[in-house]
Amino acid sequence: MVLMKEFKKSADDDYENMSVVTGNLRLILKALKNGLIPHKDYTSEELIALSKSLINHQEENGSWPVHRAEDKINEEDEVDFVFFPTQIACSILSYVKQNCNISELSGLDETISRGLKFSVSKNLEGYGFNNMFQKLESLIIFTEGSIPELLNQDPRICPACYNRLIELKEEIQSLLDSGETKLEYGGDYREQYEYVLEGLSNI
């Protein structure tokens, strides 16, 4: 498996190609979460280089869209191709901040702050009937990058994200307490709720 070493948007507006970019970012995050990188074939220096690339390619509004700048994207696709990659990028940078030598990463805190502010600009609510699935996915992404731990250490990094995660922690606890964990189109999600709640335990 060849892991991403530089952030690049999709060269076109093809859904499959845009999904590949988001998926490659997610592979990096999962590899970090599981302790699979850095290693000799994906070094700390290459991880820092990827982090620099993310910092340099962040949009002014704080996002990391994977579609071409000249392409418009509808609200339904915005979750997959703007919000998810932005949340993943924030989580990668959060992990790097908490676990790596970041002396070469100028502007890291500001980048994370802007990214998290954008990430919660729609309250992590998702879109349409996929709302709850997408909300859970966003929370899983954040826990994989230790965003709750980062914000617990310093809520000033993004007060909006900090407060929203506290609200969602309470919401999920309430759903678990009431037993209302079945989603209309997806069966029982108790296990996923419990996983996310554990990930939010440090906030």
C-alpha positions as CSV (number, residue, x, y, z in Angstrom):
1,M,0.0,0.0,0.0
2,V,1.4,3.4,-1.0
3,L,0.3,6.0,1.5
4,M,-0.3,9.7,0.6
5,K,2.8,11.9,1.1
6,E,1.4,15.1,-0.3
7,F,-2.2,16.5,-0.3
8,K,-3.5,17.0,-3.8
9,K,-7.1,17.5,-4.9
10,S,-8.7,15.4,-7.5
11,A,-7.7,16.4,-11.0
12,D,-11.3,16.3,-12.1
13,D,-14.9,16.2,-10.7
14,D,-15.2,12.4,-11.0
15,Y,-16.8,11.0,-7.9
16,E,-14.5,8.0,-7.8
17,N,-11.4,10.1,-8.0
18,M,-12.6,12.5,-5.4
19,S,-13.4,9.6,-3.1
20,V,-9.9,8.2,-3.6
21,V,-8.4,11.4,-2.2
22,T,-10.7,11.3,0.9
23,G,-10.0,7.6,1.3
24,N,-6.2,8.1,1.1
25,L,-6.4,10.7,3.8
26,R,-8.4,8.3,5.9
27,L,-5.8,5.6,5.4
28,I,-3.2,7.9,6.9
29,L,-5.3,8.6,9.9
30,K,-6.1,5.0,10.5
31,A,-2.4,4.1,10.2
32,L,-1.5,6.7,12.7
33,K,-4.3,5.6,15.1
34,N,-3.1,2.0,14.9
35,G,0.6,2.8,15.3
36,L,1.4,1.5,11.8
37,I,3.3,4.7,10.9
38,P,5.8,6.2,11.0
39,H,8.1,3.3,10.0
40,K,11.0,2.8,7.6
41,D,8.8,3.0,4.5
42,Y,6.8,6.0,5.7
43,T,9.2,8.0,7.9
44,S,8.6,10.7,10.5
45,E,10.1,13.1,7.9
46,E,7.5,12.1,5.3
47,L,4.7,12.5,7.9
48,I,5.9,16.0,8.6
49,A,6.1,16.7,4.9
50,L,2.5,15.6,4.5
51,S,1.5,17.9,7.4
52,K,3.3,20.8,5.8
53,S,1.4,20.1,2.6
54,L,-1.9,20.1,4.5
55,I,-1.0,23.4,6.1
56,N,-0.1,24.9,2.8
57,H,-3.2,23.7,0.9
58,Q,-5.8,24.7,3.5
59,E,-8.5,27.0,2.0
60,E,-9.1,30.5,3.4
61,N,-12.3,29.3,5.0
62,G,-10.4,26.5,6.9
63,S,-11.5,23.6,4.7
64,W,-9.7,21.0,2.6
65,P,-12.1,20.3,-0.3
66,V,-11.0,17.4,-2.6
67,H,-12.9,18.7,-5.7
68,R,-11.4,21.3,-8.1
69,A,-11.8,24.9,-7.0
70,E,-13.6,25.8,-10.2
71,D,-16.2,23.0,-9.7
72,K,-19.3,23.7,-7.7
73,I,-20.5,21.0,-5.5
74,N,-24.0,20.4,-4.2
75,E,-25.0,20.3,-0.5
76,E,-25.4,16.5,-0.4
77,D,-21.9,15.9,-1.8
78,E,-20.4,18.5,0.5
79,V,-20.2,16.1,3.4
80,D,-18.1,13.6,1.5
81,F,-15.9,15.9,-0.5
82,V,-15.5,18.9,1.8
83,F,-16.4,18.2,5.4
84,F,-15.1,14.7,5.8
85,P,-11.6,15.5,4.3
86,T,-11.4,18.6,6.4
87,Q,-12.2,16.6,9.6
88,I,-9.7,14.0,8.6
89,A,-7.0,16.6,7.9
90,C,-7.6,18.2,11.3
91,S,-7.4,14.8,12.9
92,I,-4.1,14.0,11.2
93,L,-2.6,17.3,12.3
94,S,-4.0,16.9,15.8
95,Y,-2.3,13.5,16.0
96,V,1.0,15.0,14.7
97,K,0.8,17.9,17.1
98,Q,0.4,15.5,20.1
99,N,2.9,12.8,19.1
100,C,5.6,14.2,16.8
101,N,8.4,16.8,16.7
102,I,6.5,19.8,15.3
103,S,9.3,22.3,15.3
104,E,9.2,22.6,11.5
105,L,5.4,23.0,11.3
106,S,4.9,26.8,11.3
107,G,1.2,27.8,11.7
108,L,0.1,24.4,12.9
109,D,-2.2,25.6,15.7
110,E,-3.8,28.2,13.6
111,T,-4.4,25.7,10.8
112,I,-6.1,23.2,13.2
113,S,-8.2,26.0,14.7
114,R,-9.5,27.2,11.4
115,G,-10.1,23.6,10.2
116,L,-12.1,22.7,13.3
117,K,-14.1,25.9,13.1
118,F,-15.1,25.0,9.5
119,S,-15.7,21.3,10.5
120,V,-18.4,22.3,13.0
121,S,-19.9,25.2,10.9
122,K,-22.9,23.0,10.2
123,N,-22.9,21.4,13.7
124,L,-21.7,18.0,12.4
125,E,-25.3,17.4,11.4
126,G,-24.7,15.6,8.1
127,Y,-27.3,15.8,5.3
128,G,-30.7,14.2,4.7
129,F,-31.5,10.7,5.7
130,N,-27.8,10.0,6.1
131,N,-27.6,12.6,8.9
132,M,-26.9,10.3,11.8
133,F,-24.5,8.0,9.9
134,Q,-22.5,11.0,8.9
135,K,-22.6,12.5,12.4
136,L,-21.2,9.3,13.8
137,E,-18.5,9.1,11.1
138,S,-17.4,12.7,11.9
139,L,-17.1,11.8,15.6
140,I,-15.2,8.6,14.8
141,I,-12.8,10.7,12.7
142,F,-12.3,13.1,15.5
143,T,-11.6,10.5,18.1
144,E,-9.1,8.7,15.8
145,G,-7.1,11.9,15.7
146,S,-7.5,12.6,19.5
147,I,-9.3,15.8,18.9
148,P,-11.2,15.5,22.2
149,E,-7.9,15.2,24.1
150,L,-6.5,18.2,22.2
151,L,-9.5,20.4,23.0
152,N,-9.6,19.2,26.6
153,Q,-6.0,20.4,27.0
154,D,-6.8,23.7,25.4
155,P,-10.5,24.5,24.5
156,R,-9.3,27.9,23.1
157,I,-8.1,26.1,20.0
158,C,-11.7,25.9,18.9
159,P,-14.4,26.8,21.4
160,A,-17.2,26.0,18.9
161,C,-15.9,22.5,18.4
162,Y,-15.2,21.9,22.1
163,N,-18.8,23.0,23.0
164,R,-20.4,21.0,20.2
165,L,-18.5,17.8,21.2
166,I,-19.7,18.2,24.8
167,E,-23.3,18.6,23.5
168,L,-23.0,15.5,21.3
169,K,-21.5,13.5,24.2
170,E,-24.6,14.3,26.2
171,E,-26.8,13.5,23.3
172,I,-25.2,10.1,22.7
173,Q,-25.3,9.2,26.4
174,S,-29.0,10.0,26.4
175,L,-29.6,7.8,23.4
176,L,-27.7,4.9,25.1
177,D,-29.6,5.4,28.4
178,S,-33.0,5.3,26.6
179,G,-32.0,2.4,24.3
180,E,-32.9,4.5,21.2
181,T,-29.9,3.3,19.2
182,K,-31.7,1.9,16.1
183,L,-31.4,4.0,13.0
184,E,-34.2,4.0,10.4
185,Y,-32.1,2.5,7.6
186,G,-29.2,0.9,9.4
187,G,-30.1,-1.4,12.2
188,D,-28.9,-1.1,15.8
189,Y,-25.9,1.3,16.2
190,R,-25.4,0.8,20.0
191,E,-21.8,-0.5,19.4
192,Q,-20.9,2.6,17.3
193,Y,-22.5,4.9,19.9
194,E,-20.5,3.3,22.7
195,Y,-17.3,3.5,20.7
196,V,-17.9,7.2,20.1
197,L,-18.8,7.9,23.7
198,E,-15.6,6.3,24.9
199,G,-13.7,8.5,22.4
200,L,-15.4,11.5,23.9
201,S,-14.7,10.6,27.4
202,N,-11.7,13.0,27.6
203,I,-13.8,16.1,26.9
